[in-house]
Amino acid sequence: MIDQVRERCDLLLSNSRAINKKFFLEENLMGVAAGLIFASEGKTADVDKMASCRKILKKNTRPLSNLRATVELVLLSKMALSEDPQKYLSDVLDAYDKLQKGKLLENNFMALAAILIVDFGCQEESDAIIEKAHEITKRMNKEHPILTDSEDTSFIMLLALSDKRADAVLSDLEEGYTYLKKTHKVSASSDVIYELCEVLALSFGDMQEKCDQAMRIYSAFAAKKAKLGSDHAFSSLGILLDVDLDTESLVKEILEVEAYMEGWKGFGEKEIDQKKRIMYASFIVSDVCGKSSAASSNPAISNTLSIIRAKKISTMISIVGSVAPSVITAFLPDSEESSKEDGTKFGKH
């Protein structure tokens, strides 16, 4: 295993343990997601600051707010990493308000979409971005209504944040989906194939070539008897195309990380299956070994949107998506805290 990758793994482990110990009533996998956010910045999780940020969040949101549901630990991590948590939350709430007032249906993934707008520094262009997201959503629903649901909200927001025109985005989605289904005859479910195409469509370049590369990686996993199944682990293949390793070395590194994780308490087969460990391992390897310098020098990529960064975020969305169906959507505060909440500075969210 590459030394830097091992160090990042150890940081993920210590972060996840600290977060899950501090926020023991929350879903364990969301603690992993939060731990990954800190680890991606090369930082130790500041759980005390996260706890302070939770107080800020509670003062400024309703108890049943989506911002205090599945994505709460993700939001708290982002707030804790920011220089001004109150300002960060204010910006997220403003973006969330616009999303609610727009034409997108409200759901947990809308909270992630608001976070994305702020993370990419696009608050001033949020109206245009939301309108573009609506256009993409409407046309996706028209073409593939069964394949498009609330979990696509955050991926669509990433696509809307890119410099690619809506027509180009939708053309790539359709081309990739048809190519994977008819040419590669991928056995995964249709919705995760489409989700993979959403990740691949984030970047410029020939869509079929990107699909071919994703399938080469998929086949290399299969050759090692590592099955990604037909859920979010499959769609996370999309973040691996820009890793600065050949396919065999890439898969070998990821599986070494996965095996390393399996030995951790809370990450064994009883708690987290191999598919999810591979997804987390993919995030770490792509984070450490991604071709970030090549991406930043590509004139076809927006100055605002780093494709490498976007693909990393897409993995976080996948993690949330894999947890969301099994988690109660609203955070339940204790009675004492609940009695103190009577409105918000930014309005009710």
N, C-alpha and C positions, 0 to 999 in steps of 0.2 A: 504494500500500500504506500502511496506517495506520502511523505512526511507531513506536508501541509494539509492533505486530506485527513490524515489521522488526527491532527491537531484540531481541525474543524469538527470532526466527529466527537472528540472528547468535549469540546466546547458545547456542542449540541446536547450531549448527555448531561453535563453539569447544569446547563441552562434549563433543560426540561425538568430535571429533578427539582431544582430550586423553585420553578414556577408552579409545578404541580403540588409541591409541599405548601407553598404560600396560598395557593388558590385551590385547595383540595376538593372543593365542592364542584369544580368545573370538570368538563370532559377531558380525560387524559390526553387525547390526541390533539386537542386545541392547545394544551400545554406544549406539546411537541412543535406545533406550528409557531407558537410564540417564541419557543426556544430557537427555532430556525431563523426567525427574523433577527434576533440578536446575534446569532452565530454568523449570519450572512454579513453583518457589519463588523465581524471580528470582535464582538463585545460580550462581556459577561452580563447575564440578565440582571437588571437592577430591580429586584422584586419589591423593594421598599418604595421606589419611585413609582412602580406600577400600582402599588396600593394607594399612593397619594393621587395618582391619575384616576383611579377608580372613584375616589371621592369627588373629583372634579366632574367626571362623567355622570355620576348619580345626581349631582346638583343641577345639571344642565339637560337632563333627559327624563322622560317618563319611565316608570318601572317596566312597562311592556314594550319599550322601544326596541327596534331591530338592532340598534347599535349596542344594546346590552343583551343580545341574544347570542347566537353561535359565534359571532365574530368578536365578542367583547375582548378576549385576551389578545387577539390580533391588534385591535385598536389600542388597547392599553400599552402594548409593546411599542407601537408606533409613537404614541404620545410620550412614552418614557424616553425614547431615542431622540425626540425633538428637543430643540433648545427651549421652546416655550410651549409646554403641553396645552395650556389654556388657548393659545392662539391656534395651535394645530387642530384642536377639537372644534373651535369656532369655525375654522375653514371647512372642516369635514361636515359640520352641521349645516352650513350655508349650502354646500354642494348637495347634501342629502335633501334639504328643503326643495331645491330646484328639481331634483329627480322625482320627488314625491308630487310636485306640482306639474310635472311634465306628463308625457303620455306613456311612460313605462309603468308597469304594475309594481306595487310595493312588495318587496320580499327581502329576505336576509341578505341576498347577494347584492341588493341595491346599496346596502351599507358598505360592502367592499368596493362597489363602483365609486361611491363618494370618496373613499380613501384613496383610490387610484387617481382621481382628478387632482387631489391635493398632493399626492406623492410626486406627480409629474409636473407640479407647479402650474397647472392649467386653470386655476380658479377664474381668471379673467375671461377665458374663452369657454367657460363651462356651458353657457347657453347653446353655443354652436355645436359643441361636442355632444351635448345631450340630444340635440336635434338630429345630428348625424347618427347617433346610436339608435334613435327611434326609427330612422329610415332603414338602417341595417336590420333592425328587429322586425319591422313590418315586412320587408322583402324576404327575410329568412322564414318568417311564419307563412308567407304565401307559397314559397317553394317547398318547404319541409315542415309543415305545422306539427307533426308528431315528434320531430327531432329537436324542436326548439322549446325550452321551458325556462323556468326562473334561474336555473343554474347557469344558463348562458349569459345572464345579465352582465357579469363581471368580464367575461371574455369579450362580449360585444363592446363594453366600455374600452377595453384595451385596443380593440380594432378601431374604435372611433377616435382614440387618442393618437393613432398613427397618422402619418402623412398620406397614406393610401386613400384614394377616393373610394366612396362607397361602392361604385360599380366594379372597381378593381378587386375590392375585398370579396364581394359576392361572387365574382367570376372565379376567383381563386378557390373559394369554398366549394363551389359546385364542381369545378374541375378536379380538385383533390378528392372529394367525396366519391365522384363517379369513377375516378382512376383507381382508388383503393378498393372499391367494391367490385368493379368489373375486371380490372387488369390483375390486381394482386389477390383478388378474391379473399380479402381479410375476413377471418371468422369472428372477429369481435362484434359486439352489438353495434347497430347503426348509429346510436346516439354518441357512443364514445369515438367512433370513427369520425363523426362530424366534429366532435370536440377536438380531436387531434388536428383536424383541418383548420379549426379556429386558431389553434396555436401556430400552425405552420403559416397561416395567412398573415400573421403579424409582421413577417419580414418580406422584403422584396425578393425577386428571383423566380426561377422557373418552378412552378408548383409541382409538376411531375417529378422533377429531380429531387425536390425536398421529400416527397412521398417515398421515392425509391430509397433515399438514405435512411429514412425512418424505418422502412421495412428491412433494410440490411441490419440495422441495430436490433430490431425485433427478432429476426432470424438468428442472430448471434446469441441472444438470450435463450431462444428456444433450443439451440444446439447445446447449451449448457444446462438444459433441463429446468430452466427458470421461466416459468409461465407467468406472463403479465395479466392474464385473464381478460375480461371484457369490461373493466371499469376504469376509474381515473388513473390507475397505474399505466394503462395502455396509452392514454392521451398524453401522459407526461413524457413520452418518447420525443415529443416536439421540442423539449428544451435541450436535447442532447446533440442536435445537429451542428452546433457551433462550438463544440468542445474540441480542444486542441490535442486530441488523441486519435489514433486509428481505431476502427470499429472494434477489433479484437481486444486491444488494450483498454478501450473505454469500458466494454462489458466486463472484462476481467476486474478492473478497478472497482466498478460498481458492485459486483458480486462479492468482492473482498470486504467492501464497506458493509454490505448487507449482512454477511456472516459475522462481522465484528459487532454489529448492532444486536444481532440475535442473542449474543451473550450478555447483554445488558438487562438488568432487572427492569421490567415494564416494557421491554421490546421483544421478548421471546414470543414463540409461536402462539402461546395461550393468550397473549395480550394484543399483539399486532402480527398480522400474517405477512408472508414473504412479499406479496405484492406491494403492500404499503411500505415495508422496509426498503424495497427497491426504489420506490418513489422518493423516499427521503434521501436515500443514497444518491439517486440521480441529481437531486437538488444540490447536494454537497459537492459532488464531482463537477457538475456544470458550473457551479459557483467558483470553485477553485481553479478549474482548468478551462474556463470559457475564453473564447477569443475576443475579449472585450476591446483590445486595442484595434483589432481589425474592424470591429463594428463601429467604433467611434470615429474612424477615419473614412467610413463609407459615406459619400455625399448623398446617397439615396436615402439615408436614414435621418429622420428629423433630429434637430439639435435638442428638442425637448424629450423625444422618446428614444431611449436606448433599447434596441431589440433584445439584447442580452438581459437587461433588467426586466423587460416586459415578460420574457419567457420564465424568468425566475418567479416573478409574481404570479404567472399563470399556474405554476406548481403550487403556490400557496392557495390559490383558488381551488385547485384540485383537492388539496388536503381538506379545506373547509367543506367542499362538496362531498367528500367521502364520509365526513362526520355528520353533516347537517341532518340527514334523514333520521338519525337515531337520537338527536338531541332535542330536548324541549326548547321551543323557540324563544321563550321569554325567561329572563333572569329573575329569580324570585328573591327579593331582599328580605332581611329579617324585619320583624314588626317595628322595631325601634327606628331603623333606618327609613323604613317606608313612611312612618308617621311624620318624618321631617321633610318629605318631599312634597312641595305644594306649588309647582310651577317652575319655570326655568328662565334663565337670563336670555336665552336665545329663542324662547318659545317652546312649545311642546313638540317633542320629536319621538 
